[in-house]
Amino acid sequence: MKRTAVAVSAVVLLLPLTACGGDAEAGDGSTVTVTVGYQSKTINTVTAGTLLRSLGYFEKQLNSLGDGVTYKVVWQDYATGAPITAQMTAGKIDIGSMGDFPLLINAARGKQLGRPTHLVSVTGYNLRGGLNTIVTAPDSQLTSLKDLKGRKVSTSVGSAADGTLVRALQRAGIDPDKGIEKLNQQPAVGASALAAGSADALSQFVAWPGLLAHQGKAKALYDGAQLNLPTFHGVTVREDFAKERPTVLEAFLKAQAQATDYLNDRPVTAAEKVAGVTGLPAEVVYLYNGAHGISTFDPALKPRLVSALKQDVSVLKSAKLTGDVDVDSFVDDQYLKRALGRTYAERLAARPPAAASEVWPKGSAQTRTFKSPAELLRHVSAHRDTVRAAYVPDATTGTLWFADKAVWVADGETLLPFVASATAQAYVDGHRGASVVTYAEALERAS
């Protein structure tokens, strides 16, 4: 009996172990585990996370490989990109999605710890930086960035939103290290701190600013699109995994492209689906992921986004979060090109849709677009009981915002919406006769 047990143990030890992500399974070598790290509530990444998972496209792509291997996909959900990077450098996550600044930290940590990673695709982007917003309490007396001097500001250090905060403060003439008291907090903690009054402002990424504004718990102080610098989220992969399992990575990227097409073809349905999984209001999801939302979804690694990533390095270096990062060696589009074939060039050349005003009627699976904010206001005024949500683009940045949360300016017969009061006031100061009006007054003027 003892000899049999020893013999069985010896056989087991000789059998090959085939797995990824550190979740190895012993057996006949026919099972591979792929571990994907994602951020369910960072809805700019849904095509590589929440939506992709709910649609099951990755699993379907793996099953269609026909290589005789059984694939097991493990999805791990996190609030920010930092823990995904930690798990990747420990060899426990194979593929992850995160924002541009965390991507650079991912590249730096991977190289430093001998677990190099590569950026292989983009999830969602905004060419002006509108994915990040600085908000303050609804009754706050703060009206501009200059008012933040000496104040407590919550953000997640090393995140894309932190990068927006640093750059915005610098442009306002405030030292981002000494001019404010920066609170390094997770988004949910920062939101609570803002509500409790222990933080004067909150700088965060999608979907927190829109969520808090929708709930009446915050108002926008600064629209990240004022920086006019692209911001995006993307997919990173461990180099060793990509080399060992290129067909698996390509299957993921094909699935991501499918999820992207699903979102772009059915934006309302996709918003409802993501809302159902995350618990976020569908109206907030649509603000970012809708047909004319703040985020544009396209997996292509556009040169303008790569160029922006290179500009981000200096911000992280000044904060002593990384040293130099070789962005050119970090970006690797070979797998995406193979996955998408000749359609890759088309996606590379695609541009964001033009800004537009939209109304989401109650009970409808489609929205209505309007040529101008004033037309939208007239519609809302006449259909107040049937409007689920109304969205308007900022008059200067194009950032979409909730019509009832926007700051409205009347300039003669023209009605203009702005995300933040500072940009609205700047317009008023430059246009004689223009004035800030309430949303109710804007509706009345339009009707």
C-alpha positions as CSV (number, residue, x, y, z in Angstrom):
1,M,0.0,0.0,0.0
2,K,2.8,2.3,0.9
3,R,4.7,1.5,-2.3
4,T,1.5,2.2,-4.3
5,A,1.1,5.6,-2.7
6,V,4.8,6.5,-3.4
7,A,4.4,5.4,-7.0
8,V,1.2,7.5,-7.5
9,S,3.0,10.5,-6.0
10,A,5.9,10.0,-8.4
11,V,3.6,9.9,-11.4
12,V,1.8,13.0,-10.2
13,L,5.1,14.9,-9.9
14,L,6.1,13.9,-13.4
15,L,2.8,15.1,-14.9
16,P,3.1,18.6,-16.6
17,L,1.5,21.6,-14.8
18,T,-0.2,24.0,-17.3
19,A,-1.6,27.2,-15.8
20,C,-1.4,31.0,-15.8
21,G,-1.9,33.6,-13.2
22,G,-0.4,31.6,-10.4
23,D,-3.6,29.5,-10.0
24,A,-2.0,26.2,-11.2
25,E,-4.0,23.1,-11.6
26,A,-2.2,19.7,-11.6
27,G,-3.5,17.0,-13.9
28,D,-3.1,16.0,-17.5
29,G,-1.8,19.3,-18.6
30,S,-5.0,20.2,-20.4
31,T,-6.3,23.0,-18.1
32,V,-5.0,26.6,-18.3
33,T,-6.2,29.2,-15.8
34,V,-6.2,32.8,-17.1
35,T,-6.5,35.5,-14.4
36,V,-7.8,38.9,-15.4
37,G,-7.7,41.9,-13.1
38,Y,-10.2,44.7,-13.7
39,Q,-12.1,47.5,-12.0
40,S,-15.8,47.0,-12.2
41,K,-16.8,50.5,-11.2
42,T,-14.2,52.2,-13.3
43,I,-16.6,52.1,-16.2
44,N,-14.1,53.4,-18.7
45,T,-12.6,49.9,-18.7
46,V,-15.8,47.9,-19.1
47,T,-14.8,46.5,-22.5
48,A,-12.0,44.7,-20.8
49,G,-13.8,44.1,-17.6
50,T,-17.4,44.4,-16.4
51,L,-19.2,44.3,-19.8
52,L,-16.7,41.8,-21.3
53,R,-17.2,39.5,-18.4
54,S,-21.0,39.8,-18.4
55,L,-21.1,39.0,-22.2
56,G,-18.9,36.0,-21.9
57,Y,-17.0,36.8,-25.1
58,F,-13.6,36.0,-23.7
59,E,-14.6,32.5,-22.7
60,K,-16.3,32.0,-26.0
61,Q,-13.1,33.0,-27.9
62,L,-11.1,30.6,-25.8
63,N,-13.5,27.7,-26.4
64,S,-13.2,28.3,-30.1
65,L,-9.4,28.0,-30.2
66,G,-9.8,24.2,-30.7
67,D,-6.4,23.5,-29.2
68,G,-7.6,20.7,-26.9
69,V,-7.1,22.8,-23.8
70,T,-9.7,23.6,-21.2
71,Y,-9.5,27.2,-20.2
72,K,-10.6,28.6,-16.8
73,V,-11.0,32.4,-16.6
74,V,-10.7,34.0,-13.1
75,W,-11.9,37.6,-12.9
76,Q,-10.5,39.6,-10.0
77,D,-12.2,43.0,-9.2
78,Y,-10.3,45.9,-7.7
79,A,-11.1,49.6,-6.9
80,T,-7.9,51.0,-8.5
81,G,-5.0,49.9,-10.7
82,A,-2.4,49.7,-7.9
83,P,-3.4,46.3,-6.5
84,I,-3.7,44.9,-10.1
85,T,0.0,45.9,-10.7
86,A,1.0,44.4,-7.4
87,Q,-0.6,41.1,-8.4
88,M,0.8,41.2,-11.9
89,T,4.4,41.7,-10.6
90,A,3.8,38.7,-8.2
91,G,2.8,36.6,-11.2
92,K,-0.8,36.2,-10.0
93,I,-2.6,38.3,-12.6
94,D,-2.0,37.8,-16.3
95,I,-4.0,40.6,-17.9
96,G,-5.1,43.8,-16.3
97,S,-6.8,47.1,-17.1
98,M,-6.1,50.5,-15.6
99,G,-5.7,54.3,-16.3
100,D,-2.8,56.0,-18.0
101,F,-0.8,57.0,-14.9
102,P,-1.2,53.5,-13.2
103,L,-0.2,52.0,-16.6
104,L,3.1,53.8,-16.3
105,I,3.6,52.7,-12.7
106,N,2.7,49.2,-14.0
107,A,5.5,49.4,-16.6
108,A,8.0,50.8,-14.1
109,R,7.3,48.2,-11.3
110,G,7.3,45.3,-13.8
111,K,10.7,46.2,-15.1
112,Q,12.1,46.9,-11.6
113,L,10.9,43.5,-10.3
114,G,11.8,41.5,-13.3
115,R,8.2,41.0,-14.5
116,P,8.0,43.3,-17.5
117,T,4.6,44.2,-18.8
118,H,3.2,45.7,-22.0
119,L,0.4,48.0,-23.0
120,V,-1.5,46.0,-25.6
121,S,-4.8,47.9,-26.1
122,V,-7.0,50.9,-25.1
123,T,-10.4,50.6,-23.5
124,G,-11.9,54.1,-23.4
125,Y,-10.3,57.6,-23.9
126,N,-11.1,61.3,-23.9
127,L,-8.8,63.4,-26.1
128,R,-9.2,66.5,-23.9
129,G,-8.9,64.8,-20.4
130,G,-12.6,64.9,-19.5
131,L,-12.5,61.5,-17.7
132,N,-11.2,63.1,-14.6
133,T,-13.0,65.8,-12.6
134,I,-12.4,67.8,-9.4
135,V,-15.6,68.2,-7.4
136,T,-16.5,69.9,-4.1
137,A,-19.5,69.8,-1.8
138,P,-22.8,71.1,-3.2
139,D,-22.9,74.0,-0.7
140,S,-19.2,74.8,-0.9
141,Q,-18.1,78.4,-1.4
142,L,-15.2,77.2,-3.5
143,T,-15.6,78.4,-7.1
144,S,-12.2,77.9,-8.7
145,L,-8.9,76.0,-8.4
146,K,-7.3,79.0,-6.8
147,D,-9.7,78.6,-3.9
148,L,-8.0,75.2,-3.2
149,K,-4.8,76.8,-1.8
150,G,-4.3,75.6,1.7
151,R,-7.3,73.2,1.5
152,K,-7.6,69.5,1.9
153,V,-8.0,67.6,-1.3
154,S,-8.7,63.9,-1.6
155,T,-7.4,61.8,-4.5
156,S,-5.8,58.4,-5.1
157,V,-2.0,59.2,-5.4
158,G,-0.6,57.8,-8.7
159,S,-4.0,57.6,-10.4
160,A,-5.0,59.5,-13.5
161,A,-7.2,61.8,-11.4
162,D,-4.1,62.6,-9.3
163,G,-2.3,63.5,-12.5
164,T,-5.1,65.9,-13.4
165,L,-5.0,67.5,-10.0
166,V,-1.3,68.1,-10.2
167,R,-1.4,69.6,-13.6
168,A,-4.5,71.7,-12.9
169,L,-2.9,73.1,-9.7
170,Q,0.3,73.9,-11.5
171,R,-1.6,75.9,-14.2
172,A,-3.4,77.7,-11.4
173,G,-0.1,78.7,-9.9
174,I,-0.4,76.4,-6.9
175,D,2.4,74.1,-5.8
176,P,0.7,70.6,-5.9
177,D,3.1,69.4,-3.1
178,K,3.0,72.4,-0.7
179,G,0.0,74.5,-1.8
180,I,-2.6,71.9,-0.7
181,E,-3.0,69.2,1.9
182,K,-3.3,66.1,-0.3
183,L,-5.3,63.2,1.2
184,N,-4.3,59.8,-0.4
185,Q,-7.6,57.9,-0.3
186,Q,-9.5,55.3,-2.3
187,P,-12.4,56.9,-4.2
188,A,-15.1,55.7,-1.9
189,V,-13.2,56.9,1.2
190,G,-12.6,60.3,-0.5
191,A,-16.3,60.6,-1.3
192,S,-17.2,60.0,2.3
193,A,-14.5,62.5,3.4
194,L,-16.1,65.1,1.1
195,A,-19.5,64.4,2.5
196,A,-18.3,64.6,6.1
197,G,-16.4,67.9,5.5
198,S,-13.0,66.4,6.2
199,A,-12.0,67.0,2.6
200,D,-12.7,70.3,0.8
201,A,-12.5,68.8,-2.7
202,L,-12.2,65.4,-4.4
203,S,-10.2,64.7,-7.6
204,Q,-11.3,61.4,-9.0
205,F,-11.7,59.4,-12.2
206,V,-14.8,58.0,-13.9
207,A,-17.4,57.3,-12.6
208,W,-17.1,59.0,-9.2
209,P,-17.5,62.7,-10.2
210,G,-20.6,61.9,-12.3
211,L,-22.0,59.7,-9.6
212,L,-21.7,62.2,-6.8
213,A,-23.1,65.0,-9.0
214,H,-26.0,62.8,-10.0
215,Q,-26.7,62.0,-6.4
216,G,-26.6,65.7,-5.4
217,K,-23.6,65.1,-3.2
218,A,-21.1,67.2,-5.2
219,K,-20.7,69.8,-7.8
220,A,-17.9,70.2,-10.4
221,L,-15.1,72.6,-9.6
222,Y,-12.8,71.7,-12.5
223,D,-13.4,69.9,-15.7
224,G,-10.3,67.8,-16.5
225,A,-10.9,68.6,-20.2
226,Q,-9.7,72.1,-19.6
227,L,-6.2,70.7,-19.6
228,N,-6.8,69.6,-23.3
229,L,-4.5,66.6,-22.7
230,P,-5.7,63.1,-23.6
231,T,-6.4,60.6,-20.9
232,F,-7.3,57.0,-21.3
233,H,-7.4,53.5,-19.8
234,G,-5.9,50.5,-21.3
235,V,-5.0,46.8,-21.1
236,T,-1.6,45.6,-19.8
237,V,-0.2,42.1,-19.9
238,R,2.7,40.3,-18.4
239,E,5.4,39.8,-21.0
240,D,6.1,36.2,-20.0
241,F,2.4,35.4,-20.3
242,A,2.1,37.0,-23.7
243,K,5.1,35.1,-25.1
244,E,3.9,31.8,-23.6
245,R,0.2,32.2,-24.5
246,P,0.0,34.6,-27.5
247,T,-3.2,32.9,-28.8
248,V,-4.9,33.4,-25.4
249,L,-3.9,37.1,-25.4
250,E,-5.2,37.5,-29.0
251,A,-8.4,35.8,-28.0
252,F,-8.8,38.3,-25.2
253,L,-8.2,41.2,-27.6
254,K,-10.7,39.8,-30.1
255,A,-13.2,39.5,-27.3
256,Q,-12.5,43.1,-26.2
257,A,-13.1,44.3,-29.7
258,Q,-16.4,42.5,-29.7
259,A,-17.4,44.1,-26.4
260,T,-16.4,47.5,-27.8
261,D,-18.7,47.0,-30.8
262,Y,-21.5,45.8,-28.6
263,L,-21.2,49.0,-26.4
264,N,-21.0,51.3,-29.5
265,D,-23.9,49.6,-31.2
266,R,-26.1,49.3,-28.2
267,P,-25.0,52.1,-25.8
268,V,-28.3,52.2,-23.8
269,T,-28.4,48.4,-23.4
270,A,-24.7,48.3,-22.5
271,A,-25.3,51.0,-19.8
272,E,-28.2,49.1,-18.3
273,K,-26.1,45.9,-18.3
274,V,-23.1,47.6,-16.6
275,A,-25.4,49.3,-14.1
276,G,-27.0,45.9,-13.2
277,V,-23.6,44.4,-12.4
278,T,-22.0,47.4,-10.6
279,G,-25.0,48.9,-8.8
280,L,-24.2,52.3,-10.4
281,P,-27.2,54.2,-11.8
282,A,-27.5,53.6,-15.5
283,E,-27.9,57.3,-16.0
284,V,-24.3,57.8,-14.7
285,V,-22.9,54.9,-16.8
286,Y,-24.5,56.4,-19.9
287,L,-23.0,59.9,-19.1
288,Y,-19.5,58.3,-19.6
289,N,-20.2,55.4,-21.9
290,G,-23.1,56.6,-24.0
291,A,-23.3,57.4,-27.7
292,H,-21.9,60.9,-27.1
293,G,-20.4,60.1,-23.7
294,I,-17.3,61.5,-22.1
295,S,-15.5,58.3,-23.0
296,T,-14.8,57.0,-26.5
297,F,-14.3,53.2,-26.7
298,D,-11.7,51.9,-29.2
299,P,-9.0,49.4,-28.6
300,A,-6.5,50.9,-31.1
301,L,-3.3,52.3,-29.7
302,K,-3.5,55.7,-31.3
303,P,-0.3,57.7,-31.6
304,R,-1.9,60.7,-29.8
305,L,-2.6,58.6,-26.8
306,V,0.9,57.1,-26.8
307,S,2.3,60.7,-27.0
308,A,0.2,61.7,-24.0
309,L,1.5,58.8,-22.1
310,K,5.1,60.0,-22.7
311,Q,4.1,63.4,-21.3
312,D,2.7,61.8,-18.2
313,V,6.1,60.4,-17.2
314,S,7.4,63.7,-16.0
315,V,4.5,64.1,-13.7
316,L,5.1,60.8,-12.0
317,K,8.8,61.4,-11.8
318,S,8.3,64.8,-10.1
319,A,6.1,63.0,-7.5
320,K,8.8,60.4,-7.1
321,L,6.4,57.6,-8.0
322,T,8.6,56.3,-10.9
323,G,11.9,57.0,-12.6
324,D,12.2,57.1,-16.4
325,V,9.8,54.9,-18.3
326,D,10.5,53.7,-21.8
327,V,7.1,54.2,-23.2
328,D,8.0,53.0,-26.7
329,S,9.2,49.6,-25.4
330,F,6.1,49.4,-23.1
331,V,3.6,49.8,-25.9
332,D,3.2,46.7,-28.0
333,D,0.5,46.6,-30.6
334,Q,1.6,43.4,-32.4
335,Y,-1.0,41.2,-30.6
336,L,-3.8,43.6,-31.3
337,K,-2.9,43.9,-35.0
338,R,-3.0,40.1,-35.3
339,A,-6.2,39.9,-33.4
340,L,-8.0,42.5,-35.5
341,G,-6.4,42.0,-38.8
342,R,-7.2,44.5,-41.5
343,T,-9.8,46.2,-39.3
344,Y,-7.1,47.5,-37.1
345,A,-6.2,50.3,-39.5
346,E,-9.9,51.4,-39.6
347,R,-10.0,51.5,-35.8
348,L,-6.8,53.4,-35.7
349,A,-8.2,56.1,-38.0
350,A,-11.5,56.4,-36.2
351,R,-12.3,59.6,-34.3
352,P,-14.7,60.4,-31.4
353,P,-18.3,61.2,-32.3
354,A,-19.2,64.9,-32.3
355,A,-20.6,66.4,-29.1
356,A,-24.4,66.4,-28.9
357,S,-27.2,67.0,-26.5
358,E,-29.2,63.9,-25.6
359,V,-32.4,63.0,-23.8
360,W,-33.0,59.5,-22.4
361,P,-36.8,59.0,-22.3
362,K,-38.2,56.9,-19.5
363,G,-38.8,53.3,-20.6
364,S,-36.9,53.7,-23.9
365,A,-33.9,51.7,-25.1
366,Q,-32.8,54.6,-27.3
367,T,-32.0,58.3,-26.7
368,R,-32.9,61.4,-28.7
369,T,-30.3,63.8,-29.9
370,F,-30.7,67.5,-30.4
371,K,-28.8,70.1,-32.4
372,S,-28.4,72.5,-29.5
373,P,-28.7,72.6,-25.7
374,A,-31.6,75.1,-26.2
375,E,-33.5,72.5,-28.3
376,L,-33.0,70.0,-25.6
377,L,-34.2,72.4,-22.9
378,R,-37.4,73.0,-25.0
379,H,-38.0,69.3,-25.2
380,V,-37.4,68.7,-21.5
381,S,-39.7,71.6,-20.6
382,A,-42.5,70.1,-22.6
383,H,-41.8,66.5,-21.4
384,R,-40.7,66.8,-17.8
385,D,-42.5,63.7,-16.6
386,T,-41.1,61.4,-19.3
387,V,-37.4,62.3,-19.2
388,R,-35.2,59.8,-17.4
389,A,-32.0,61.8,-18.0
390,A,-30.8,64.8,-20.1
391,Y,-27.2,65.4,-21.1
392,V,-25.5,68.5,-22.6
393,P,-21.9,69.1,-23.7
394,D,-19.9,71.9,-22.1
395,A,-19.8,74.9,-24.3
396,T,-16.0,75.1,-24.2
397,T,-14.7,71.6,-23.7
398,G,-17.4,69.4,-25.1
399,T,-17.5,67.3,-21.9
400,L,-21.0,65.8,-21.4
401,W,-22.8,66.6,-18.2
402,F,-26.2,66.3,-16.7
403,A,-28.3,69.2,-17.9
404,D,-29.8,69.8,-14.4
405,K,-26.3,69.8,-12.9
406,A,-24.7,72.1,-15.5
407,V,-24.0,75.8,-14.9
408,W,-26.1,77.7,-17.5
409,V,-25.3,81.0,-19.1
410,A,-27.7,83.1,-21.0
411,D,-26.1,85.2,-23.8
412,G,-28.9,87.0,-25.5
413,E,-31.1,84.3,-27.0
414,T,-28.3,81.7,-26.7
415,L,-28.3,79.2,-23.7
416,L,-24.9,77.7,-23.0
417,P,-24.1,74.9,-20.5
418,F,-20.8,74.5,-18.6
419,V,-19.6,71.7,-16.3
420,A,-18.0,74.0,-13.7
421,S,-18.9,77.5,-12.5
422,A,-15.4,78.9,-13.2
423,T,-15.6,78.2,-16.9
424,A,-19.1,79.7,-17.0
425,Q,-17.9,82.8,-15.2
426,A,-15.0,83.1,-17.5
427,Y,-17.4,83.1,-20.5
428,V,-19.6,85.7,-18.8
429,D,-16.6,87.9,-18.1
430,G,-15.7,87.8,-21.8
431,H,-19.1,88.5,-23.2
432,R,-20.9,91.7,-22.3
433,G,-24.6,91.1,-21.4
434,A,-24.1,87.4,-20.6
435,S,-25.2,86.1,-17.2
436,V,-25.3,82.9,-15.2
437,V,-28.9,81.6,-14.8
438,T,-30.4,78.7,-12.9
439,Y,-31.5,75.5,-14.6
440,A,-35.1,76.4,-13.9
441,E,-34.5,79.8,-15.6
442,A,-32.8,78.2,-18.5
443,L,-35.9,75.9,-19.0
444,E,-38.2,78.9,-18.8
445,R,-36.2,80.9,-21.3
446,A,-36.1,77.9,-23.7
447,S,-39.8,77.1,-23.6
